[in-house]
Every structure is written in structure tokens, then in C-alpha cells.
């Protein structure tokens, strides 16, 4: 019995680091996928207008969400959010905070395809709400399907007032999509796996609590190159 207990303890000691490494790898790969989606967006201006990205406080990316894996009430997507740092979101882009997307309505919109979701958070109120807790789109934060096109502007009343503009991509094509009724929230468990400690998502942005991990360095550097300044109305940043 003692030999069995010793063997079991030894197996646990061996398996625990391997499991932790596997979890870290999964989150790192997720961030790398987010970076690829973001680069593909920025490289084709007809996907999401550059002027909207330049005015966004934060961007949330959920890569390859698949309807076939959905169960009603379960989590539908895992991704990451990067924000401009500082109290008024005017600094360089931050280290990513891992995010979850949930909601029963999403499955009916995907049509069984692998779909990327991209959410632009357009004002500080929406950004702070999402960084602090679970937010219901269309309820806790106003949301609208985002406009497309190289020269598109958020000119309608709906998009001017929206705190979050939402997009999807299936089969390589981007489109505005309504995610009203869905919820977004920081994935604190995934953050702990990635960074090795418990962190509040808001501390990434306001306190610079963590350095950009290797898996996100290309994405963050690319965003700092392509959209280095927050071009929102200065009054909206207060």
C-alpha cells in the first residue's frame, strides 16, 4: 500500500507540470490565433474600417468559434482582448486579457461554420464595464453590427451610440453581426494559466500588471504600428 501511495504521488508530481505546460500552450496558441485574425483584418481595409479601429479603446477577438461544439448554456467562445493602456485609454496596446463569449442566440447565427468574432469597444464606459465583470451585449452595454468598407464611417445613430461594434467572419468573409443577448467576460481562469498568477483584467490596462507574453508580442507590436494613437473624440475619453 505504501509503495502504491508513493507511486501515485510520484505520478502526480510528474503529471502536474506537464498539465500546466499543456494549459499554457493552449492559451498561447489561442492568443497566436487572435493575432492572425487581427492581422488579416488590418491587412484588408474592406473588412473593418481603419477609422473605427483607430477610435476603439479595446478589441476583442474570438477565433474559430464552432457551432458544432455548442451546448445550450455552455461557453461558446474563448479569445482575448487588448486595450490601449492608461486611465483614458491613450497609451500603447496592452498585454491581452483572456475572454469568454457566451449566449444561446449565437448558435443560430453561425450555421455550423467555423466563425471568427471581432468586437470593437468604442468608449471607456463599455471598456471599463467589460474589464470589471460579465457584460450582456445590448443590455449592460449597447451593441450594434459594425459597418464595413474602406471608407465606411459610424454615421448612423445606432453605431454612433453603440459601445460595442460586432463583426463575424466565416469562409473568409467579414460581416457585421448582431450579438445582442450574448455576454462577454474576462476569463480569469485562462489568465491564471497564461500568466501564472491571479490577476484582475483591469490591472492589465490601468496598472501594467503584466508584460506582454511571447505569444502576443507580434500582435501587440503590429497593433502599435498600425494604430498607434487613439483618435476618439477627446471628450469621449473622460
C-alpha positions as CSV (number, residue, x, y, z in Angstrom):
1,X,0.0,0.0,0.0
2,X,2.8,2.4,0.9
3,X,4.5,1.6,-2.4
4,X,1.3,2.3,-4.3
5,X,0.8,5.6,-2.5
6,X,4.4,6.6,-3.2
7,X,4.0,5.7,-6.9
8,X,0.7,7.7,-7.1
9,X,2.4,10.7,-5.5
10,X,5.3,10.4,-8.0
11,X,2.9,10.2,-10.9
12,X,1.1,13.4,-9.7
13,X,4.4,15.2,-9.3
14,X,5.3,14.3,-12.9
15,X,1.9,14.9,-14.4
16,X,1.2,18.3,-12.8
17,X,4.0,20.2,-14.6
18,X,3.0,18.5,-17.9
19,X,-0.6,19.5,-17.4
20,X,0.3,23.1,-16.6
21,X,2.5,23.2,-19.6
22,X,-0.3,21.9,-21.8
23,X,-2.7,24.6,-20.4
24,X,-0.2,27.3,-21.0
25,X,0.3,26.0,-24.6
26,X,-3.4,26.1,-25.3
27,X,-3.8,29.7,-24.1
28,X,-0.7,30.7,-26.0
29,X,-2.0,29.1,-29.2
30,X,-5.3,30.9,-28.7
31,X,-3.5,34.3,-28.5
32,X,-1.5,33.5,-31.6
33,X,-4.7,32.7,-33.4
34,X,-6.1,36.0,-32.3
35,X,-3.1,37.7,-33.7
36,X,-3.5,36.1,-37.1
37,X,-7.2,37.1,-37.2
38,X,-6.2,40.7,-36.2
39,X,-3.5,40.9,-38.9
40,X,-5.8,39.6,-41.6
41,X,-8.4,42.3,-40.6
42,X,-5.9,45.1,-40.7
43,X,-4.3,44.0,-44.0
44,X,-7.7,44.2,-45.8
45,X,-9.3,47.6,-45.2
46,X,-12.6,46.4,-46.7
47,X,-13.0,44.1,-43.7
48,X,-13.3,46.6,-40.8
49,X,-12.8,50.3,-41.4
50,X,-9.4,51.6,-40.2
51,X,-11.0,54.7,-38.8
52,X,-13.1,52.6,-36.4
53,X,-10.1,50.6,-35.3
54,X,-8.3,53.9,-34.6
55,X,-11.2,55.1,-32.4
56,X,-11.6,51.8,-30.5
57,X,-10.5,51.6,-26.8
58,X,-10.3,47.8,-26.9
59,X,-10.6,45.0,-29.4
60,X,-11.9,41.5,-28.5
61,X,-11.1,38.6,-30.8
62,X,-12.7,35.1,-30.6
63,X,-11.0,32.9,-33.2
64,X,-12.7,29.9,-34.8
65,X,-15.9,29.6,-32.8
66,X,-17.7,26.4,-33.9
67,X,-21.4,25.8,-33.6
68,X,-21.0,22.0,-33.6
69,X,-19.3,22.1,-30.2
70,X,-22.1,24.1,-28.6
71,X,-24.4,23.1,-25.8
72,X,-27.2,25.5,-24.7
73,X,-25.9,27.4,-21.8
74,X,-22.3,26.5,-22.3
75,X,-19.4,28.8,-23.2
76,X,-19.4,29.4,-26.9
77,X,-16.0,31.0,-27.5
78,X,-12.7,31.7,-26.0
79,X,-10.4,34.5,-27.1
80,X,-8.5,37.6,-25.9
81,X,-8.9,41.3,-25.5
82,X,-6.3,44.0,-26.0
83,X,-6.8,47.6,-24.9
84,X,-5.0,50.9,-25.2
85,X,-3.3,51.4,-21.8
86,X,-3.7,54.2,-19.3
87,X,-6.6,55.8,-17.4
88,X,-8.1,57.3,-20.6
89,X,-7.0,54.5,-23.0
90,X,-4.5,56.7,-24.8
91,X,-1.3,54.6,-24.3
92,X,0.2,51.7,-26.3
93,X,-1.7,48.5,-26.7
94,X,-1.7,46.2,-23.7
95,X,-0.9,42.6,-22.9
96,X,-4.0,40.6,-23.7
97,X,-6.6,39.5,-21.1
98,X,-8.3,36.2,-22.0
99,X,-12.0,36.5,-22.6
100,X,-15.1,34.3,-22.8
101,X,-18.2,34.7,-25.1
102,X,-21.4,33.1,-24.0
103,X,-25.1,33.1,-25.1
104,X,-27.8,30.9,-26.5
105,X,-28.5,33.1,-29.6
106,X,-25.1,32.7,-31.1
107,X,-25.6,29.1,-32.3
108,X,-28.4,30.0,-34.6
109,X,-26.3,32.7,-36.3
110,X,-23.3,30.5,-37.1
111,X,-24.9,28.0,-39.4
112,X,-22.4,25.2,-38.5
113,X,-19.4,27.1,-39.7
114,X,-16.1,27.9,-38.0
115,X,-16.5,31.6,-37.3
116,X,-14.3,34.3,-36.0
117,X,-15.8,37.1,-34.0
118,X,-14.3,40.6,-33.6
119,X,-15.7,43.2,-31.2
120,X,-14.6,46.8,-31.2
121,X,-15.2,48.5,-27.8
122,X,-15.8,52.1,-28.7
123,X,-15.9,54.1,-25.5
124,X,-14.3,54.0,-22.0
125,X,-17.6,53.2,-20.2
126,X,-18.0,50.0,-22.3
127,X,-14.4,49.1,-21.9
128,X,-14.4,49.5,-18.1
129,X,-17.6,47.5,-17.8
130,X,-16.1,44.6,-19.7
131,X,-12.9,44.7,-17.8
132,X,-14.7,44.5,-14.5
133,X,-17.3,41.8,-15.0
134,X,-19.6,39.9,-17.3
135,X,-21.4,42.2,-19.7
136,X,-24.6,41.5,-21.7
137,X,-24.4,43.0,-25.1
138,X,-27.5,45.0,-25.9
139,X,-28.3,45.2,-22.2
140,X,-25.4,46.2,-19.9
141,X,-23.6,47.6,-23.0
142,X,-25.2,48.9,-26.2
143,X,-24.1,46.9,-29.2
144,X,-24.6,47.1,-33.0
145,X,-23.5,45.2,-36.1
146,X,-20.4,47.1,-37.3
147,X,-20.3,48.8,-40.7
148,X,-17.9,47.6,-43.4
149,X,-15.9,49.2,-46.1
150,X,-12.7,51.1,-46.7
151,X,-14.3,54.5,-46.3
152,X,-17.2,53.5,-44.0
153,X,-17.9,55.7,-41.0
154,X,-20.0,55.1,-37.9
155,X,-22.6,57.6,-39.3
156,X,-25.9,56.1,-38.2
157,X,-27.5,56.9,-34.9
158,X,-27.2,53.3,-33.8
159,X,-23.5,52.9,-34.5
160,X,-22.7,56.4,-33.1
161,X,-24.3,55.4,-29.8
162,X,-23.1,51.8,-29.7
163,X,-20.5,51.0,-27.1
164,X,-19.5,47.7,-28.9
165,X,-19.5,47.1,-32.7
166,X,-19.6,43.4,-33.6
167,X,-18.3,41.5,-36.6
168,X,-18.1,37.9,-37.7
169,X,-16.0,36.1,-40.3
170,X,-17.0,32.8,-41.9
171,X,-15.3,31.4,-45.0
172,X,-13.0,34.3,-45.2
173,X,-15.7,37.0,-45.4
174,X,-16.3,39.6,-42.8
175,X,-19.7,41.0,-42.0
176,X,-21.4,43.0,-39.2
177,X,-23.4,40.7,-37.0
178,X,-25.8,41.3,-34.1
179,X,-24.6,39.5,-30.9
180,X,-27.3,41.1,-28.7
181,X,-28.2,38.9,-25.8
182,X,-24.7,37.3,-25.7
183,X,-22.3,38.0,-22.8
184,X,-18.6,38.8,-22.8
185,X,-16.4,38.5,-19.7
186,X,-12.8,38.2,-18.6
187,X,-11.7,34.6,-18.5
188,X,-9.8,34.8,-15.2
189,X,-9.0,31.1,-15.1
190,X,-7.3,31.3,-18.5
191,X,-5.4,34.4,-17.4
192,X,-4.1,32.5,-14.4
193,X,-2.9,29.6,-16.6
194,X,-1.3,32.0,-19.1
195,X,0.4,34.4,-16.6
196,X,0.9,32.0,-13.7
197,X,-0.9,34.2,-11.1
198,X,-4.4,35.5,-10.3
199,X,-5.0,38.9,-11.9
200,X,-7.8,41.3,-12.4
201,X,-8.3,42.1,-16.1
202,X,-8.5,45.9,-15.4
203,X,-5.0,45.8,-13.8
204,X,-3.6,44.8,-17.2
205,X,-4.7,48.1,-18.6
206,X,-4.6,50.6,-15.8
207,X,-1.6,49.3,-13.8
208,X,0.5,47.4,-16.4
209,X,0.4,44.4,-14.1
210,X,2.0,42.0,-16.6
211,X,4.4,42.2,-19.5
212,X,3.2,41.2,-23.0
213,X,3.8,37.4,-23.2
214,X,5.8,36.0,-26.1
215,X,2.7,34.6,-27.8
216,X,1.2,38.1,-28.0
217,X,4.3,40.1,-28.9
218,X,3.8,40.1,-32.6
219,X,0.1,41.0,-32.3
220,X,0.7,43.9,-29.9
221,X,3.7,45.2,-31.9
222,X,1.6,45.1,-35.1
223,X,-1.3,47.0,-33.5
224,X,1.1,49.6,-32.1
225,X,2.5,50.0,-35.6
226,X,-0.9,50.1,-37.5
227,X,-3.0,52.0,-34.9
228,X,-0.6,53.8,-32.6
229,X,-2.9,56.6,-31.4
230,X,-6.4,56.7,-30.1
231,X,-8.3,59.0,-32.5
232,X,-11.5,59.1,-30.5
233,X,-13.1,62.5,-29.6
234,X,-11.1,63.6,-26.6
235,X,-14.3,64.4,-24.8
236,X,-15.3,60.7,-25.0
237,X,-12.2,59.6,-23.2
238,X,-13.0,61.4,-19.9
